[in-house]
Amino acid sequence: MSRYLFHTENGELSLPLEGLDITRCVVDHAFSLEALQGDGPVALRIEGPFSLKDGQSNHAMDPSVPAQLGPAVALVRGSVKRARVSAEGRLSIYFKDGREVTVEPSDDFEAWELSGPQGVKAVCRAGGGVSTWGAVP
């Protein structure tokens, strides 16, 4: 697991969630997944609609409707296999048990943001695209 953001061979951005277990889910005006690594927490905040594939089911999730988030809260203790972001800002998180979370960019707001140790931060900009700060080798 890398604690850094890095670009993959096909131009995607890899997020420092790979190999981590989700230790906490937070529901407020957004939906957040948190994990711990040796030098600090990693937090992913999803601020708009997203999808969760769970076996044969595809759940439409919206943090503004907390009652819908039950299947997403079940991601706690899940282990992240891969977390990638396209140049346009589409976030895909693949779990070792086959579940998948997808967040599309929004025209109106930052659809998601990730913060981690050492000042690492990635944000999906309104209208698409990704801005990054911190340790990007």
C-alpha positions as CSV (number, residue, x, y, z in Angstrom):
1,M,0.0,0.0,0.0
2,S,1.3,3.4,-1.0
3,R,0.7,6.4,1.2
4,Y,1.1,8.6,-1.8
5,L,-1.0,9.5,-4.8
6,F,0.5,8.3,-8.1
7,H,-0.4,8.1,-11.7
8,T,-0.7,4.6,-13.2
9,E,0.5,3.4,-16.6
10,N,-2.9,4.2,-18.1
11,G,-3.0,7.7,-16.7
12,E,-5.4,7.1,-13.8
13,L,-4.6,8.5,-10.3
14,S,-4.1,5.8,-7.6
15,L,-5.4,6.8,-4.2
16,P,-3.7,5.7,-0.9
17,L,-6.5,3.4,0.1
18,E,-5.2,0.2,-1.5
19,G,-4.6,-2.6,1.0
20,L,-6.4,-0.7,3.9
21,D,-9.4,-1.9,5.8
22,I,-12.2,0.6,6.3
23,T,-12.4,1.3,10.0
24,R,-15.2,3.8,10.1
25,C,-18.1,5.2,8.0
26,V,-19.5,8.6,8.8
27,V,-22.9,10.0,7.7
28,D,-23.5,13.7,8.0
29,H,-24.2,15.9,5.0
30,A,-21.9,13.6,3.1
31,F,-20.8,9.9,3.3
32,S,-17.2,9.2,4.5
33,L,-15.0,6.2,4.6
34,E,-12.0,6.2,6.9
35,A,-9.0,3.9,7.2
36,L,-5.9,3.9,9.3
37,Q,-2.4,3.4,8.2
38,G,1.0,3.6,10.0
39,D,1.4,7.3,9.7
40,G,-2.2,8.5,10.1
41,P,-5.7,8.3,8.9
42,V,-7.0,8.4,5.3
43,A,-10.5,9.8,4.8
44,L,-12.6,9.8,1.7
45,R,-15.6,12.1,1.8
46,I,-18.4,11.6,-0.9
47,E,-20.6,14.6,-1.1
48,G,-23.0,13.6,-3.9
49,P,-24.8,10.6,-5.4
50,F,-22.7,7.4,-5.9
51,S,-23.3,3.8,-6.8
52,L,-22.5,0.6,-4.9
53,K,-22.3,-2.7,-6.7
54,D,-22.8,-5.5,-4.2
55,G,-22.9,-9.0,-5.9
56,Q,-25.7,-8.8,-8.4
57,S,-27.3,-5.6,-6.9
58,N,-26.5,-2.0,-7.9
59,H,-27.5,0.4,-5.2
60,A,-28.0,4.1,-6.0
61,M,-26.8,6.0,-2.9
62,D,-27.3,9.7,-2.0
63,P,-25.8,11.2,1.1
64,S,-28.7,13.7,1.3
65,V,-31.0,10.7,2.0
66,P,-29.3,8.9,4.9
67,A,-31.9,6.1,5.0
68,Q,-30.5,4.9,1.6
69,L,-27.0,4.4,2.9
70,G,-27.4,1.1,4.8
71,P,-25.6,-0.9,2.1
72,A,-22.8,1.6,2.0
73,V,-22.4,1.6,5.8
74,A,-21.8,-2.2,5.5
75,L,-18.4,-1.3,3.8
76,V,-16.9,-0.9,7.3
77,R,-14.3,-3.6,7.8
78,G,-14.1,-4.1,4.1
79,S,-10.6,-4.3,2.6
80,V,-9.8,-2.0,-0.4
81,K,-8.2,-3.8,-3.3
82,R,-7.8,-0.8,-5.7
83,A,-8.8,2.9,-5.7
84,R,-8.5,4.7,-9.0
85,V,-9.5,8.1,-10.4
86,S,-9.9,8.9,-14.1
87,A,-8.6,12.2,-15.5
88,E,-12.2,13.4,-15.6
89,G,-12.6,12.7,-11.9
90,R,-14.6,9.4,-11.9
91,L,-13.7,7.6,-8.7
92,S,-13.8,3.8,-8.6
93,I,-13.0,1.8,-5.4
94,Y,-12.8,-2.0,-5.7
95,F,-13.0,-4.1,-2.5
96,K,-11.4,-7.5,-2.1
97,D,-14.8,-9.1,-1.7
98,G,-16.0,-7.9,-5.1
99,R,-18.0,-4.8,-4.0
100,E,-17.4,-1.6,-6.0
101,V,-18.1,2.1,-5.2
102,T,-18.3,4.6,-8.1
103,V,-18.6,8.3,-7.8
104,E,-19.1,10.4,-11.0
105,P,-18.0,14.1,-11.1
106,S,-20.6,16.8,-10.6
107,D,-21.1,19.9,-12.7
108,D,-22.2,21.8,-9.5
109,F,-20.0,20.8,-6.6
110,E,-16.9,18.7,-5.6
111,A,-18.2,15.2,-5.8
112,W,-15.5,13.7,-3.5
113,E,-12.3,14.5,-1.7
114,L,-9.6,12.4,-0.1
115,S,-7.2,13.5,2.6
116,G,-4.3,11.5,4.1
117,P,-1.1,11.7,6.0
118,Q,1.8,14.0,5.0
119,G,-0.7,16.6,3.6
120,V,-1.9,14.3,0.8
121,K,-5.2,15.6,-0.7
122,A,-7.1,14.9,-3.9
123,V,-10.4,16.7,-4.8
124,C,-12.8,16.1,-7.7
125,R,-13.4,19.6,-9.0
126,A,-16.9,20.9,-9.9
127,G,-17.3,20.3,-13.6
128,G,-14.8,17.4,-13.6
129,G,-11.0,16.9,-13.2
130,V,-8.9,16.3,-10.2
131,S,-6.7,18.6,-8.1
132,T,-4.0,17.1,-5.9
133,W,-1.7,18.4,-3.1
134,G,1.0,16.9,-1.0
135,A,3.1,13.9,-1.7
136,V,2.8,12.9,-5.3
137,P,6.1,11.2,-6.4
